[in-house]
Amino acid sequence: MFERSDVMRVKDDIQKIIGSKVRVETNRGRHKTVINQGIVSSVYPSIFIIELNEGPNPERKISFSYTDILTNSVAITLCD
């Protein structure tokens, strides 16, 4: 299990990059990985929101929980 301090550390790290452009790799299982680029727009107690800026629907938003990062279901990389 994860400790509360681990989740809070991830939340703090995400909160520091609000407004930054990021690359998000989402593991969907069975060797399926979805890669998106967007901007971290909001941070809430249990989730954070990324606004996508590419693809067929560029104004789409996706949300992830902080435990998604801890379980390696989602990987976030800052874009320059």
PDB file of N, CA, C and O in Angstrom:
ATOM      1  N   MET A   1       0.830  -1.183   0.000  1.00  0.00           N
ATOM      2  CA  MET A   1       0.000   0.000   0.000  1.00  0.00           C
ATOM      3  C   MET A   1       0.876   1.249   0.000  1.00  0.00           C
ATOM      4  O   MET A   1       2.042   1.223   0.395  1.00  0.00           O
ATOM      5  N   PHE A   2       0.288   2.310  -0.444  1.00  0.00           N
ATOM      6  CA  PHE A   2       0.976   3.595  -0.444  1.00  0.00           C
ATOM      7  C   PHE A   2       0.604   4.363   0.813  1.00  0.00           C
ATOM      8  O   PHE A   2      -0.508   4.256   1.329  1.00  0.00           O
ATOM      9  N   GLU A   3       1.549   5.124   1.280  1.00  0.00           N
ATOM     10  CA  GLU A   3       1.277   5.956   2.441  1.00  0.00           C
ATOM     11  C   GLU A   3       0.735   7.305   1.984  1.00  0.00           C
ATOM     12  O   GLU A   3       0.943   7.723   0.845  1.00  0.00           O
ATOM     13  N   ARG A   4       0.058   7.954   2.867  1.00  0.00           N
ATOM     14  CA  ARG A   4      -0.527   9.261   2.569  1.00  0.00           C
ATOM     15  C   ARG A   4       0.548  10.260   2.156  1.00  0.00           C
ATOM     16  O   ARG A   4       0.306  11.117   1.305  1.00  0.00           O
ATOM     17  N   SER A   5       1.716  10.156   2.744  1.00  0.00           N
ATOM     18  CA  SER A   5       2.797  11.086   2.411  1.00  0.00           C
ATOM     19  C   SER A   5       3.248  10.926   0.960  1.00  0.00           C
ATOM     20  O   SER A   5       3.641  11.905   0.325  1.00  0.00           O
ATOM     21  N   ASP A   6       3.193   9.702   0.429  1.00  0.00           N
ATOM     22  CA  ASP A   6       3.553   9.470  -0.970  1.00  0.00           C
ATOM     23  C   ASP A   6       2.583  10.186  -1.898  1.00  0.00           C
ATOM     24  O   ASP A   6       2.997  10.838  -2.857  1.00  0.00           O
ATOM     25  N   VAL A   7       1.302  10.065  -1.612  1.00  0.00           N
ATOM     26  CA  VAL A   7       0.277  10.705  -2.445  1.00  0.00           C
ATOM     27  C   VAL A   7       0.397  12.223  -2.345  1.00  0.00           C
ATOM     28  O   VAL A   7       0.271  12.921  -3.352  1.00  0.00           O
ATOM     29  N   MET A   8       0.639  12.735  -1.151  1.00  0.00           N
ATOM     30  CA  MET A   8       0.773  14.178  -0.972  1.00  0.00           C
ATOM     31  C   MET A   8       2.015  14.715  -1.694  1.00  0.00           C
ATOM     32  O   MET A   8       1.995  15.832  -2.212  1.00  0.00           O
ATOM     33  N   ARG A   9       3.070  13.944  -1.729  1.00  0.00           N
ATOM     34  CA  ARG A   9       4.290  14.353  -2.445  1.00  0.00           C
ATOM     35  C   ARG A   9       4.015  14.463  -3.941  1.00  0.00           C
ATOM     36  O   ARG A   9       4.443  15.422  -4.584  1.00  0.00           O
ATOM     37  N   VAL A  10       3.300  13.481  -4.497  1.00  0.00           N
ATOM     38  CA  VAL A  10       2.939  13.524  -5.918  1.00  0.00           C
ATOM     39  C   VAL A  10       2.029  14.718  -6.188  1.00  0.00           C
ATOM     40  O   VAL A  10       2.205  15.412  -7.190  1.00  0.00           O
ATOM     41  N   LYS A  11       1.065  14.965  -5.313  1.00  0.00           N
ATOM     42  CA  LYS A  11       0.157  16.104  -5.482  1.00  0.00           C
ATOM     43  C   LYS A  11       0.942  17.411  -5.485  1.00  0.00           C
ATOM     44  O   LYS A  11       0.686  18.281  -6.317  1.00  0.00           O
ATOM     45  N   ASP A  12       1.886  17.558  -4.575  1.00  0.00           N
ATOM     46  CA  ASP A  12       2.710  18.768  -4.515  1.00  0.00           C
ATOM     47  C   ASP A  12       3.531  18.940  -5.790  1.00  0.00           C
ATOM     48  O   ASP A  12       3.665  20.051  -6.303  1.00  0.00           O
ATOM     49  N   ASP A  13       4.084  17.830  -6.301  1.00  0.00           N
ATOM     50  CA  ASP A  13       4.872  17.899  -7.536  1.00  0.00           C
ATOM     51  C   ASP A  13       4.012  18.330  -8.722  1.00  0.00           C
ATOM     52  O   ASP A  13       4.448  19.133  -9.547  1.00  0.00           O
ATOM     53  N   ILE A  14       2.793  17.800  -8.811  1.00  0.00           N
ATOM     54  CA  ILE A  14       1.884  18.172  -9.899  1.00  0.00           C
ATOM     55  C   ILE A  14       1.455  19.632  -9.751  1.00  0.00           C
ATOM     56  O   ILE A  14       1.336  20.351 -10.743  1.00  0.00           O
ATOM     57  N   GLN A  15       1.227  20.061  -8.528  1.00  0.00           N
ATOM     58  CA  GLN A  15       0.791  21.441  -8.287  1.00  0.00           C
ATOM     59  C   GLN A  15       1.859  22.439  -8.735  1.00  0.00           C
ATOM     60  O   GLN A  15       1.527  23.553  -9.141  1.00  0.00           O
ATOM     61  N   LYS A  16       3.128  22.059  -8.666  1.00  0.00           N
ATOM     62  CA  LYS A  16       4.222  22.939  -9.071  1.00  0.00           C
ATOM     63  C   LYS A  16       4.261  23.161 -10.582  1.00  0.00           C
ATOM     64  O   LYS A  16       4.830  24.149 -11.046  1.00  0.00           O
ATOM     65  N   ILE A  17       3.660  22.249 -11.353  1.00  0.00           N
ATOM     66  CA  ILE A  17       3.744  22.355 -12.816  1.00  0.00           C
ATOM     67  C   ILE A  17       2.419  22.781 -13.454  1.00  0.00           C
ATOM     68  O   ILE A  17       2.227  22.591 -14.655  1.00  0.00           O
ATOM     69  N   ILE A  18       1.513  23.348 -12.672  1.00  0.00           N
ATOM     70  CA  ILE A  18       0.251  23.853 -13.246  1.00  0.00           C
ATOM     71  C   ILE A  18       0.592  24.893 -14.309  1.00  0.00           C
ATOM     72  O   ILE A  18       1.401  25.790 -14.073  1.00  0.00           O
ATOM     73  N   GLY A  19      -0.029  24.768 -15.474  1.00  0.00           N
ATOM     74  CA  GLY A  19       0.206  25.689 -16.583  1.00  0.00           C
ATOM     75  C   GLY A  19       1.336  25.249 -17.495  1.00  0.00           C
ATOM     76  O   GLY A  19       1.583  25.890 -18.516  1.00  0.00           O
ATOM     77  N   SER A  20       2.029  24.172 -17.154  1.00  0.00           N
ATOM     78  CA  SER A  20       3.138  23.688 -17.973  1.00  0.00           C
ATOM     79  C   SER A  20       2.652  22.666 -18.991  1.00  0.00           C
ATOM     80  O   SER A  20       1.682  21.944 -18.760  1.00  0.00           O
ATOM     81  N   LYS A  21       3.345  22.623 -20.119  1.00  0.00           N
ATOM     82  CA  LYS A  21       3.036  21.649 -21.156  1.00  0.00           C
ATOM     83  C   LYS A  21       3.698  20.330 -20.785  1.00  0.00           C
ATOM     84  O   LYS A  21       4.880  20.293 -20.442  1.00  0.00           O
ATOM     85  N   VAL A  22       2.921  19.240 -20.858  1.00  0.00           N
ATOM     86  CA  VAL A  22       3.419  17.928 -20.463  1.00  0.00           C
ATOM     87  C   VAL A  22       3.085  16.880 -21.517  1.00  0.00           C
ATOM     88  O   VAL A  22       2.178  17.047 -22.332  1.00  0.00           O
ATOM     89  N   ARG A  23       3.842  15.808 -21.469  1.00  0.00           N
ATOM     90  CA  ARG A  23       3.590  14.622 -22.289  1.00  0.00           C
ATOM     91  C   ARG A  23       3.111  13.540 -21.335  1.00  0.00           C
ATOM     92  O   ARG A  23       3.774  13.252 -20.339  1.00  0.00           O
ATOM     93  N   VAL A  24       1.960  12.938 -21.634  1.00  0.00           N
ATOM     94  CA  VAL A  24       1.349  11.956 -20.750  1.00  0.00           C
ATOM     95  C   VAL A  24       1.301  10.602 -21.446  1.00  0.00           C
ATOM     96  O   VAL A  24       0.715  10.469 -22.521  1.00  0.00           O
ATOM     97  N   GLU A  25       1.920   9.598 -20.829  1.00  0.00           N
ATOM     98  CA  GLU A  25       1.851   8.225 -21.323  1.00  0.00           C
ATOM     99  C   GLU A  25       0.946   7.444 -20.392  1.00  0.00           C
ATOM    100  O   GLU A  25       1.218   7.321 -19.198  1.00  0.00           O
ATOM    101  N   THR A  26      -0.140   6.915 -20.954  1.00  0.00           N
ATOM    102  CA  THR A  26      -1.114   6.169 -20.164  1.00  0.00           C
ATOM    103  C   THR A  26      -1.051   4.700 -20.556  1.00  0.00           C
ATOM    104  O   THR A  26      -1.193   4.359 -21.730  1.00  0.00           O
ATOM    105  N   ASN A  27      -0.840   3.840 -19.583  1.00  0.00           N
ATOM    106  CA  ASN A  27      -0.796   2.403 -19.809  1.00  0.00           C
ATOM    107  C   ASN A  27      -2.215   1.860 -19.714  1.00  0.00           C
ATOM    108  O   ASN A  27      -2.823   1.889 -18.644  1.00  0.00           O
ATOM    109  N   ARG A  28      -2.744   1.365 -20.827  1.00  0.00           N
ATOM    110  CA  ARG A  28      -4.112   0.842 -20.875  1.00  0.00           C
ATOM    111  C   ARG A  28      -4.165  -0.680 -20.758  1.00  0.00           C
ATOM    112  O   ARG A  28      -5.233  -1.272 -20.912  1.00  0.00           O
ATOM    113  N   GLY A  29      -3.035  -1.315 -20.489  1.00  0.00           N
ATOM    114  CA  GLY A  29      -3.004  -2.767 -20.334  1.00  0.00           C
ATOM    115  C   GLY A  29      -2.824  -3.484 -21.657  1.00  0.00           C
ATOM    116  O   GLY A  29      -3.076  -2.921 -22.722  1.00  0.00           O
ATOM    117  N   ARG A  30      -2.386  -4.725 -21.581  1.00  0.00           N
ATOM    118  CA  ARG A  30      -2.159  -5.574 -22.761  1.00  0.00           C
ATOM    119  C   ARG A  30      -1.319  -4.882 -23.825  1.00  0.00           C
ATOM    120  O   ARG A  30      -1.650  -4.903 -25.011  1.00  0.00           O
ATOM    121  N   HIS A  31      -0.249  -4.283 -23.388  1.00  0.00           N
ATOM    122  CA  HIS A  31       0.720  -3.634 -24.278  1.00  0.00           C
ATOM    123  C   HIS A  31       0.130  -2.463 -25.068  1.00  0.00           C
ATOM    124  O   HIS A  31       0.603  -2.148 -26.160  1.00  0.00           O
ATOM    125  N   LYS A  32      -0.893  -1.826 -24.520  1.00  0.00           N
ATOM    126  CA  LYS A  32      -1.501  -0.653 -25.154  1.00  0.00           C
ATOM    127  C   LYS A  32      -1.102   0.591 -24.367  1.00  0.00           C
ATOM    128  O   LYS A  32      -1.387   0.697 -23.174  1.00  0.00           O
ATOM    129  N   THR A  33      -0.450   1.520 -25.035  1.00  0.00           N
ATOM    130  CA  THR A  33      -0.043   2.769 -24.418  1.00  0.00           C
ATOM    131  C   THR A  33      -0.580   3.922 -25.245  1.00  0.00           C
ATOM    132  O   THR A  33      -0.432   3.940 -26.467  1.00  0.00           O
ATOM    133  N   VAL A  34      -1.206   4.890 -24.575  1.00  0.00           N
ATOM    134  CA  VAL A  34      -1.731   6.071 -25.234  1.00  0.00           C
ATOM    135  C   VAL A  34      -0.858   7.249 -24.828  1.00  0.00           C
ATOM    136  O   VAL A  34      -0.603   7.462 -23.642  1.00  0.00           O
ATOM    137  N   ILE A  35      -0.397   8.018 -25.821  1.00  0.00           N
ATOM    138  CA  ILE A  35       0.458   9.169 -25.561  1.00  0.00           C
ATOM    139  C   ILE A  35      -0.281  10.432 -25.985  1.00  0.00           C
ATOM    140  O   ILE A  35      -0.768  10.523 -27.112  1.00  0.00           O
ATOM    141  N   ASN A  36      -0.363  11.401 -25.085  1.00  0.00           N
ATOM    142  CA  ASN A  36      -1.011  12.681 -25.338  1.00  0.00           C
ATOM    143  C   ASN A  36      -0.114  13.808 -24.872  1.00  0.00           C
ATOM    144  O   ASN A  36       0.780  13.612 -24.049  1.00  0.00           O
ATOM    145  N   GLN A  37      -0.365  15.001 -25.414  1.00  0.00           N
ATOM    146  CA  GLN A  37       0.301  16.202 -24.918  1.00  0.00           C
ATOM    147  C   GLN A  37      -0.767  17.197 -24.515  1.00  0.00           C
ATOM    148  O   GLN A  37      -1.801  17.322 -25.172  1.00  0.00           O
ATOM    149  N   GLY A  38      -0.505  17.898 -23.432  1.00  0.00           N
ATOM    150  CA  GLY A  38      -1.472  18.871 -22.960  1.00  0.00           C
ATOM    151  C   GLY A  38      -0.868  19.757 -21.896  1.00  0.00           C
ATOM    152  O   GLY A  38       0.345  19.774 -21.685  1.00  0.00           O
ATOM    153  N   ILE A  39      -1.741  20.494 -21.229  1.00  0.00           N
ATOM    154  CA  ILE A  39      -1.327  21.438 -20.195  1.00  0.00           C
ATOM    155  C   ILE A  39      -2.024  21.062 -18.894  1.00  0.00           C
ATOM    156  O   ILE A  39      -3.233  20.835 -18.869  1.00  0.00           O
ATOM    157  N   VAL A  40      -1.249  20.997 -17.813  1.00  0.00           N
ATOM    158  CA  VAL A  40      -1.829  20.729 -16.495  1.00  0.00           C
ATOM    159  C   VAL A  40      -2.650  21.952 -16.110  1.00  0.00           C
ATOM    160  O   VAL A  40      -2.108  23.048 -15.965  1.00  0.00           O
ATOM    161  N   SER A  41      -3.961  21.765 -15.944  1.00  0.00           N
ATOM    162  CA  SER A  41      -4.820  22.926 -15.712  1.00  0.00           C
ATOM    163  C   SER A  41      -5.320  23.056 -14.282  1.00  0.00           C
ATOM    164  O   SER A  41      -5.437  24.172 -13.776  1.00  0.00           O
ATOM    165  N   SER A  42      -5.615  21.951 -13.622  1.00  0.00           N
ATOM    166  CA  SER A  42      -6.198  22.027 -12.286  1.00  0.00           C
ATOM    167  C   SER A  42      -5.706  20.896 -11.406  1.00  0.00           C
ATOM    168  O   SER A  42      -5.383  19.806 -11.878  1.00  0.00           O
ATOM    169  N   VAL A  43      -5.657  21.185 -10.104  1.00  0.00           N
ATOM    170  CA  VAL A  43      -5.296  20.187  -9.107  1.00  0.00           C
ATOM    171  C   VAL A  43      -6.378  20.183  -8.041  1.00  0.00           C
ATOM    172  O   VAL A  43      -6.724  21.227  -7.488  1.00  0.00           O
ATOM    173  N   TYR A  44      -6.907  19.009  -7.760  1.00  0.00           N
ATOM    174  CA  TYR A  44      -7.944  18.838  -6.755  1.00  0.00           C
ATOM    175  C   TYR A  44      -7.451  17.851  -5.694  1.00  0.00           C
ATOM    176  O   TYR A  44      -6.391  17.251  -5.872  1.00  0.00           O
ATOM    177  N   PRO A  45      -8.188  17.667  -4.601  1.00  0.00           N
ATOM    178  CA  PRO A  45      -7.705  16.778  -3.541  1.00  0.00           C
ATOM    179  C   PRO A  45      -7.406  15.339  -3.987  1.00  0.00           C
ATOM    180  O   PRO A  45      -6.476  14.720  -3.470  1.00  0.00           O
ATOM    181  N   SER A  46      -8.175  14.801  -4.934  1.00  0.00           N
ATOM    182  CA  SER A  46      -7.977  13.415  -5.342  1.00  0.00           C
ATOM    183  C   SER A  46      -7.506  13.240  -6.776  1.00  0.00           C
ATOM    184  O   SER A  46      -6.971  12.187  -7.123  1.00  0.00           O
ATOM    185  N   ILE A  47      -7.698  14.257  -7.620  1.00  0.00           N
ATOM    186  CA  ILE A  47      -7.363  14.144  -9.042  1.00  0.00           C
ATOM    187  C   ILE A  47      -6.691  15.410  -9.549  1.00  0.00           C
ATOM    188  O   ILE A  47      -6.669  16.441  -8.877  1.00  0.00           O
ATOM    189  N   PHE A  48      -6.138  15.300 -10.768  1.00  0.00           N
ATOM    190  CA  PHE A  48      -5.654  16.478 -11.475  1.00  0.00           C
ATOM    191  C   PHE A  48      -6.132  16.402 -12.913  1.00  0.00           C
ATOM    192  O   PHE A  48      -6.378  15.313 -13.433  1.00  0.00           O
ATOM    193  N   ILE A  49      -6.264  17.554 -13.559  1.00  0.00           N
ATOM    194  CA  ILE A  49      -6.840  17.665 -14.897  1.00  0.00           C
ATOM    195  C   ILE A  49      -5.773  18.128 -15.879  1.00  0.00           C
ATOM    196  O   ILE A  49      -4.985  19.027 -15.586  1.00  0.00           O
ATOM    197  N   ILE A  50      -5.762  17.496 -17.055  1.00  0.00           N
ATOM    198  CA  ILE A  50      -4.883  17.912 -18.149  1.00  0.00           C
ATOM    199  C   ILE A  50      -5.755  18.234 -19.344  1.00  0.00           C
ATOM    200  O   ILE A  50      -6.575  17.419 -19.767  1.00  0.00           O
ATOM    201  N   GLU A  51      -5.571  19.449 -19.896  1.00  0.00           N
ATOM    202  CA  GLU A  51      -6.291  19.860 -21.104  1.00  0.00           C
ATOM    203  C   GLU A  51      -5.447  19.476 -22.309  1.00  0.00           C
ATOM    204  O   GLU A  51      -4.309  19.923 -22.448  1.00  0.00           O
ATOM    205  N   LEU A  52      -6.011  18.648 -23.177  1.00  0.00           N
ATOM    206  CA  LEU A  52      -5.294  18.204 -24.370  1.00  0.00           C
ATOM    207  C   LEU A  52      -5.339  19.293 -25.426  1.00  0.00           C
ATOM    208  O   LEU A  52      -6.334  20.006 -25.553  1.00  0.00           O
ATOM    209  N   ASN A  53      -4.270  19.418 -26.175  1.00  0.00           N
ATOM    210  CA  ASN A  53      -4.210  20.469 -27.197  1.00  0.00           C
ATOM    211  C   ASN A  53      -3.856  19.914 -28.567  1.00  0.00           C
ATOM    212  O   ASN A  53      -3.325  20.638 -29.409  1.00  0.00           O
ATOM    213  N   GLU A  54      -4.141  18.647 -28.799  1.00  0.00           N
ATOM    214  CA  GLU A  54      -3.891  18.064 -30.119  1.00  0.00           C
ATOM    215  C   GLU A  54      -4.873  16.935 -30.359  1.00  0.00           C
ATOM    216  O   GLU A  54      -5.627  16.558 -29.462  1.00  0.00           O
ATOM    217  N   GLY A  55      -4.865  16.399 -31.559  1.00  0.00           N
ATOM    218  CA  GLY A  55      -5.752  15.297 -31.903  1.00  0.00           C
ATOM    219  C   GLY A  55      -7.048  15.783 -32.524  1.00  0.00           C
ATOM    220  O   GLY A  55      -7.192  16.970 -32.819  1.00  0.00           O
ATOM    221  N   PRO A  56      -7.999  14.867 -32.725  1.00  0.00           N
ATOM    222  CA  PRO A  56      -9.249  15.219 -33.390  1.00  0.00           C
ATOM    223  C   PRO A  56     -10.150  16.122 -32.556  1.00  0.00           C
ATOM    224  O   PRO A  56     -10.980  16.840 -33.113  1.00  0.00           O
ATOM    225  N   ASN A  57     -10.006  16.100 -31.256  1.00  0.00           N
ATOM    226  CA  ASN A  57     -10.829  16.929 -30.375  1.00  0.00           C
ATOM    227  C   ASN A  57      -9.899  17.696 -29.433  1.00  0.00           C
ATOM    228  O   ASN A  57      -9.690  17.272 -28.296  1.00  0.00           O
ATOM    229  N   PRO A  58      -9.335  18.827 -29.892  1.00  0.00           N
ATOM    230  CA  PRO A  58      -8.268  19.489 -29.136  1.00  0.00           C
ATOM    231  C   PRO A  58      -8.694  20.148 -27.827  1.00  0.00           C
ATOM    232  O   PRO A  58      -7.829  20.529 -27.038  1.00  0.00           O
ATOM    233  N   GLU A  59      -9.966  20.293 -27.572  1.00  0.00           N
ATOM    234  CA  GLU A  59     -10.399  20.926 -26.334  1.00  0.00           C
ATOM    235  C   GLU A  59     -10.849  19.898 -25.308  1.00  0.00           C
ATOM    236  O   GLU A  59     -11.642  20.212 -24.420  1.00  0.00           O
ATOM    237  N   ARG A  60     -10.359  18.697 -25.420  1.00  0.00           N
ATOM    238  CA  ARG A  60     -10.723  17.615 -24.513  1.00  0.00           C
ATOM    239  C   ARG A  60      -9.925  17.696 -23.220  1.00  0.00           C
ATOM    240  O   ARG A  60      -8.782  18.151 -23.222  1.00  0.00           O
ATOM    241  N   LYS A  61     -10.514  17.261 -22.129  1.00  0.00           N
ATOM    242  CA  LYS A  61      -9.832  17.228 -20.840  1.00  0.00           C
ATOM    243  C   LYS A  61      -9.803  15.785 -20.341  1.00  0.00           C
ATOM    244  O   LYS A  61     -10.751  15.025 -20.540  1.00  0.00           O
ATOM    245  N   ILE A  62      -8.697  15.421 -19.689  1.00  0.00           N
ATOM    246  CA  ILE A  62      -8.608  14.109 -19.075  1.00  0.00           C
ATOM    247  C   ILE A  62      -8.177  14.293 -17.627  1.00  0.00           C
ATOM    248  O   ILE A  62      -7.470  15.243 -17.290  1.00  0.00           O
ATOM    249  N   SER A  63      -8.609  13.381 -16.790  1.00  0.00           N
ATOM    250  CA  SER A  63      -8.259  13.468 -15.370  1.00  0.00           C
ATOM    251  C   SER A  63      -7.588  12.176 -14.927  1.00  0.00           C
ATOM    252  O   SER A  63      -7.858  11.095 -15.450  1.00  0.00           O
ATOM    253  N   PHE A  64      -6.708  12.324 -13.950  1.00  0.00           N
ATOM    254  CA  PHE A  64      -5.993  11.190 -13.379  1.00  0.00           C
ATOM    255  C   PHE A  64      -5.933  11.360 -11.873  1.00  0.00           C
ATOM    256  O   PHE A  64      -5.986  12.479 -11.362  1.00  0.00           O
ATOM    257  N   SER A  65      -5.824  10.254 -11.171  1.00  0.00           N
ATOM    258  CA  SER A  65      -5.618  10.329  -9.727  1.00  0.00           C
ATOM    259  C   SER A  65      -4.110  10.284  -9.460  1.00  0.00           C
ATOM    260  O   SER A  65      -3.326   9.883 -10.319  1.00  0.00           O
ATOM    261  N   TYR A  66      -3.733  10.694  -8.283  1.00  0.00           N
ATOM    262  CA  TYR A  66      -2.315  10.705  -7.924  1.00  0.00           C
ATOM    263  C   TYR A  66      -1.775   9.286  -7.777  1.00  0.00           C
ATOM    264  O   TYR A  66      -0.584   9.050  -7.977  1.00  0.00           O
ATOM    265  N   THR A  67      -2.642   8.351  -7.432  1.00  0.00           N
ATOM    266  CA  THR A  67      -2.200   6.963  -7.318  1.00  0.00           C
ATOM    267  C   THR A  67      -1.909   6.351  -8.686  1.00  0.00           C
ATOM    268  O   THR A  67      -1.171   5.369  -8.771  1.00  0.00           O
ATOM    269  N   ASP A  68      -2.475   6.911  -9.764  1.00  0.00           N
ATOM    270  CA  ASP A  68      -2.136   6.441 -11.111  1.00  0.00           C
ATOM    271  C   ASP A  68      -0.644   6.625 -11.370  1.00  0.00           C
ATOM    272  O   ASP A  68      -0.024   5.788 -12.026  1.00  0.00           O
ATOM    273  N   ILE A  69      -0.074   7.692 -10.872  1.00  0.00           N
ATOM    274  CA  ILE A  69       1.358   7.939 -11.050  1.00  0.00           C
ATOM    275  C   ILE A  69       2.165   6.988 -10.172  1.00  0.00           C
ATOM    276  O   ILE A  69       3.187   6.457 -10.605  1.00  0.00           O
ATOM    277  N   LEU A  70       1.711   6.775  -8.944  1.00  0.00           N
ATOM    278  CA  LEU A  70       2.423   5.885  -8.030  1.00  0.00           C
ATOM    279  C   LEU A  70       2.412   4.438  -8.502  1.00  0.00           C
ATOM    280  O   LEU A  70       3.354   3.696  -8.225  1.00  0.00           O
ATOM    281  N   THR A  71       1.362   4.023  -9.211  1.00  0.00           N
ATOM    282  CA  THR A  71       1.266   2.647  -9.700  1.00  0.00           C
ATOM    283  C   THR A  71       1.837   2.487 -11.107  1.00  0.00           C
ATOM    284  O   THR A  71       1.749   1.410 -11.696  1.00  0.00           O
ATOM    285  N   ASN A  72       2.418   3.551 -11.640  1.00  0.00           N
ATOM    286  CA  ASN A  72       3.015   3.552 -12.979  1.00  0.00           C
ATOM    287  C   ASN A  72       2.003   3.305 -14.095  1.00  0.00           C
ATOM    288  O   ASN A  72       2.376   2.837 -15.171  1.00  0.00           O
ATOM    289  N   SER A  73       0.731   3.612 -13.853  1.00  0.00           N
ATOM    290  CA  SER A  73      -0.277   3.569 -14.909  1.00  0.00           C
ATOM    291  C   SER A  73      -0.179   4.798 -15.794  1.00  0.00           C
ATOM    292  O   SER A  73      -0.574   4.766 -16.959  1.00  0.00           O
ATOM    293  N   VAL A  74       0.355   5.894 -15.233  1.00  0.00           N
ATOM    294  CA  VAL A  74       0.510   7.150 -15.953  1.00  0.00           C
ATOM    295  C   VAL A  74       1.920   7.672 -15.695  1.00  0.00           C
ATOM    296  O   VAL A  74       2.405   7.661 -14.563  1.00  0.00           O
ATOM    297  N   ALA A  75       2.565   8.130 -16.765  1.00  0.00           N
ATOM    298  CA  ALA A  75       3.880   8.771 -16.636  1.00  0.00           C
ATOM    299  C   ALA A  75       3.788  10.161 -17.259  1.00  0.00           C
ATOM    300  O   ALA A  75       3.293  10.319 -18.375  1.00  0.00           O
ATOM    301  N   ILE A  76       4.270  11.167 -16.528  1.00  0.00           N
ATOM    302  CA  ILE A  76       4.215  12.548 -16.995  1.00  0.00           C
ATOM    303  C   ILE A  76       5.634  13.051 -17.181  1.00  0.00           C
ATOM    304  O   ILE A  76       6.493  12.876 -16.317  1.00  0.00           O
ATOM    305  N   THR A  77       5.865  13.692 -18.351  1.00  0.00           N
ATOM    306  CA  THR A  77       7.155  14.279 -18.664  1.00  0.00           C
ATOM    307  C   THR A  77       6.932  15.721 -19.074  1.00  0.00           C
ATOM    308  O   THR A  77       6.044  16.006 -19.877  1.00  0.00           O
ATOM    309  N   LEU A  78       7.724  16.631 -18.535  1.00  0.00           N
ATOM    310  CA  LEU A  78       7.631  18.038 -18.923  1.00  0.00           C
ATOM    311  C   LEU A  78       8.174  18.232 -20.324  1.00  0.00           C
ATOM    312  O   LEU A  78       9.209  17.667 -20.675  1.00  0.00           O
ATOM    313  N   CYS A  79       7.481  19.031 -21.130  1.00  0.00           N
ATOM    314  CA  CYS A  79       7.950  19.385 -22.463  1.00  0.00           C
ATOM    315  C   CYS A  79       8.668  20.738 -22.384  1.00  0.00           C
ATOM    316  O   CYS A  79       8.306  21.602 -21.586  1.00  0.00           O
ATOM    317  N   ASP A  80       9.659  20.897 -23.201  1.00  0.00           N
ATOM    318  CA  ASP A  80      10.405  22.169 -23.194  1.00  0.00           C
ATOM    319  C   ASP A  80       9.771  23.203 -24.056  1.00  0.00           C
ATOM    320  O   ASP A  80      10.278  24.321 -24.154  1.00  0.00           O
TER     321      ASP A  80
END
